[in-house]
Amino acid sequence: MGFIGFVVLGLIAGAIAKMILPGKQGGGWFATLILGIIGAVVGGWVGSLMFNEPLSDFWSLWTWVMAIVGSLIVLLVWGLLTKNRKTA
């Protein structure tokens, strides 16, 4: 999968993860893009370690599931890290 495909996958996976996870998450499209790309990397890493299936094909259901699961993990961790921050 090329760089552009990975960016598109990350953006969509991050948006889906934000829709799945309840609550209010801050950030716009750029934060969603970064979250999704990091999540796709995490999902690909976990998938390759646990199931020996890397993120390789853009149209593979496995690729999408692992990218979304990775994005959910990253979103949960980010929420825990920023939980006690107060906005002005």
N, C-alpha and C positions, 0 to 999 in steps of 0.2 A: 504494500500500500504506500502510495506516495505521500509527500508532505501535505499537499492540499487535501487529499482524502482524509488524512489523520486530523487536520484542523476541522474539517466539516464534521467528521465523526465526533470529535471532542465537543463541538458546539451543540450538536443535537443531543448527545448523551448527557451533557451538563444541564441542558434545558429540561430533558425528561426527568433527570434526577431531582431537579428543583420542583417539578410538578408532583413527583411521587412523595417527597419528604414533606410532612406537614410543618406548618409554621412559616414565619416570615424570614426569608433569607435576603440579605442586602446584596447590592451589586447589580450592575447592568449586564449588557451583552458581553462586555469584555471580561468581566469577572466570571461569567458563565462559561466563556470560551476557555479561560485559564483553568477553571475548575474541571471542565470536561476533558481537556487535554491531559491534565495531571491524573484525572480519574481513569482515562483510557490507558495511560501508562501503568497505573496501579493495577487495573483490571487485567491488562495483558501480562503483567508480571505474575500476578496471583494465578491466572489461568495457565500460564506456562509452567509454573511450579507445581500446581496441584493436579492439573489434568493433561499436561504436556501438549497444550493447544495454544500457540501464540496468536496474536492479532495479525492476521496476514491478508485476509480478503475482505474488502469493504462491504460486500453484499452478503457475507456470512452471518447467519443468525447468532452464532457463537460469538463473533466479534462484537456485535451490538449488545448482547447480554452482558458480556464481561466489561465492556466500556461503561455501561449504565451502572452495573454493580460497583465498579471502581469509582465512578463519580459519586455514588451514594456514600461510599466509605469516606471519600475525601470531604464531602459536604458535612457528614456527621463529625468528623475530626475538626474541621474548620469551625463548625458551630460550637463545639466544646471549647475550643481555644479562644473564641471571641465572645463567649457567653457572658462574661462579667464586664465587658466593656460598656461604658455609658456614652450615649450620644449627647452632644451638646444641643 
